[in-house]
Amino acid sequence: MDRYTIRRNALALIFASAITGAAMAQSAAPAAAPSTDGVSAPKVACGGDLAPFLAGVKAEAIAAGADAAAADRTLAGAQIDPKVLSMDRGQGVFRQTFLEFSQRTVSQGRLDIGRQKMKQYADVFAKAEKDYGVAPGVITAFWAMETDFGAVQGNFNTRNALVTLAHDCRRPDFFRPRLIALIELVQRGDVDPETTTGAWAGEIGQTQMLPPDIIAYGTDGDGDGHVNLKTSAPDVILTTARFLQHLGFQRGQPWLQEVTVPDNLPWEKSGIGGTLTAADWFQLGVKPRDGNTSFGSLPAALILPQGRKGPAFLTYPNYNAYLGWNQSFIYTTSAAYFATRFAGAPPYNKGTPEPGLNDVDMKTLQTKLVARGYDVGKIDGILGSGTRIAIQKEQFRLGMPADGWATSALLGAL
């Protein structure tokens, strides 16, 4: 799946320093008009005829240290791909609940294949854990969720996808640096601009890495002198581990732990961003299903993806690395749960969550919350973080269990 709009925003400026006014001035493409879709107006040239645009990209790449021949080889034959623009304009909205998404993605077939991979590449996984502190199951879960272990990597020409999105005046500030980074990968011999394919937004390989990430964290795991994330499992494993270490994953610490919860918790203290430790939650009656309370000193947040009657988890600091990978709460929690299964945890207790709201009712609820002064972002029918926080505050104000789950009872009370 493509994650560009929700993934790695913190890394968006890794290569921005390579953009210089002098290089930009060499591009004959017109400057972008003010944005009309809520996206900030770009600071780099975009649009116009493709030839002068590509000349500007080449000049910028050379100014950043790229070889002219590599730039020529990368950009020669580049084309605008209408299908990429169609994908960019028609991105679907993520509306699945945690139970729906996790049940679909954390399948027995993927668990079986993942365990086979962990056994097949045991030495590589051991090196990844030794060098970067990332447990095998954490890497394997992302490997499964991103591309089914390399089976579905995307069939868009990566060069053309990045040229298309960098040339388009919707998000050139985001994509132009990634196109510059692709030129460096071509110069290294790690990418063939004519044949390398991936996701429509430019991610490459079996764990779907963006070109700047590959440059910064790519690791040669098979000793061939290159980083090939499309076909080399050792390269994939070590690169993914190194990137997760960069995102803050700490050796030997947990990331997610399923728990049972009593009926009388201070539910308003639940949710991402809390200030309690795991020991605090244990004292309040929260109990780990695996019985392990040895991480009591660590900060821990109690998350209830579908309210207090559904699955319940404690998240630890390593969960933040998941959020760095993908900012979607449902994806992140599913990936973290997936990794616990590879680490030996049983299937979670589904519980009996109260029915959520349909799209129309959720938008109505969001509208009511906005009218009460809350910032829920776009009124889109999605139970995102802003909406969850607002719901929790209103539930608390109304004397309802403040678990952040949108129900018809809350909508009626408002």
GIVEN-V910245 format. One record per residue. SS is DSSP state (alpha for helix, beta for strand, coil for the rest). Layout:
[[SS] [SS]]
//
This chain:
[[coil] [coil] [coil] [coil] [coil] [coil] [coil] [coil] [alpha] [alpha] [alpha] [coil] [coil] [coil] [coil] [alpha] [alpha] [alpha] [coil] [coil] [alpha] [alpha] [alpha] [alpha] [alpha] [coil] [coil] [coil] [coil] [coil] [coil] [coil] [coil] [coil] [coil] [coil] [coil] [coil] [coil] [coil] [coil] [coil] [coil] [coil] [coil] [coil] [coil] [coil] [coil] [alpha] [alpha] [alpha] [alpha] [alpha] [alpha] [alpha] [alpha] [alpha] [alpha] [alpha] [alpha] [alpha] [alpha] [coil] [coil] [coil] [coil] [alpha] [alpha] [alpha] [alpha] [alpha] [alpha] [alpha] [alpha] [coil] [coil] [coil] [coil] [coil] [coil] [alpha] [alpha] [alpha] [alpha] [alpha] [alpha] [alpha] [alpha] [coil] [coil] [coil] [coil] [coil] [coil] [coil] [coil] [alpha] [alpha] [alpha] [alpha] [alpha] [alpha] [alpha] [alpha] [coil] [coil] [alpha] [alpha] [alpha] [alpha] [alpha] [alpha] [alpha] [alpha] [alpha] [alpha] [alpha] [alpha] [alpha] [coil] [alpha] [alpha] [alpha] [alpha] [alpha] [alpha] [alpha] [alpha] [alpha] [alpha] [alpha] [coil] [coil] [coil] [alpha] [alpha] [alpha] [alpha] [alpha] [alpha] [alpha] [alpha] [alpha] [alpha] [alpha] [alpha] [coil] [coil] [coil] [coil] [coil] [coil] [coil] [coil] [beta] [beta] [alpha] [alpha] [alpha] [alpha] [alpha] [alpha] [alpha] [alpha] [alpha] [alpha] [coil] [coil] [coil] [coil] [alpha] [alpha] [alpha] [alpha] [alpha] [alpha] [alpha] [alpha] [alpha] [alpha] [alpha] [alpha] [alpha] [alpha] [alpha] [alpha] [alpha] [coil] [coil] [coil] [coil] [coil] [coil] [coil] [coil] [beta] [beta] [coil] [coil] [coil] [coil] [coil] [beta] [coil] [coil] [coil] [coil] [beta] [coil] [alpha] [alpha] [alpha] [alpha] [alpha] [alpha] [alpha] [coil] [coil] [coil] [coil] [coil] [coil] [coil] [coil] [coil] [coil] [coil] [coil] [coil] [coil] [coil] [alpha] [alpha] [alpha] [alpha] [alpha] [alpha] [alpha] [alpha] [alpha] [alpha] [alpha] [alpha] [alpha] [alpha] [coil] [coil] [coil] [coil] [coil] [coil] [coil] [coil] [coil] [beta] [beta] [beta] [beta] [beta] [coil] [coil] [coil] [coil] [coil] [coil] [alpha] [alpha] [alpha] [coil] [coil] [coil] [coil] [coil] [coil] [coil] [beta] [alpha] [alpha] [alpha] [alpha] [alpha] [alpha] [coil] [coil] [coil] [beta] [beta] [coil] [coil] [coil] [coil] [coil] [coil] [coil] [coil] [coil] [coil] [beta] [coil] [beta] [beta] [beta] [coil] [coil] [coil] [coil] [coil] [coil] [coil] [coil] [coil] [beta] [beta] [beta] [coil] [coil] [coil] [alpha] [alpha] [alpha] [alpha] [alpha] [alpha] [alpha] [coil] [coil] [coil] [alpha] [alpha] [alpha] [alpha] [alpha] [alpha] [alpha] [alpha] [alpha] [alpha] [alpha] [alpha] [alpha] [alpha] [coil] [coil] [coil] [coil] [coil] [coil] [coil] [coil] [coil] [coil] [coil] [coil] [coil] [coil] [coil] [coil] [alpha] [alpha] [alpha] [alpha] [alpha] [alpha] [alpha] [alpha] [alpha] [alpha] [alpha] [alpha] [alpha] [coil] [coil] [coil] [coil] [coil] [coil] [coil] [coil] [coil] [coil] [coil] [coil] [coil] [alpha] [alpha] [alpha] [alpha] [alpha] [alpha] [alpha] [alpha] [alpha] [alpha] [alpha] [alpha] [alpha] [coil] [coil] [coil] [coil] [coil] [coil] [coil] [coil] [coil] [coil] [alpha] [alpha] [alpha] [alpha] [alpha] [alpha] [coil]]
//
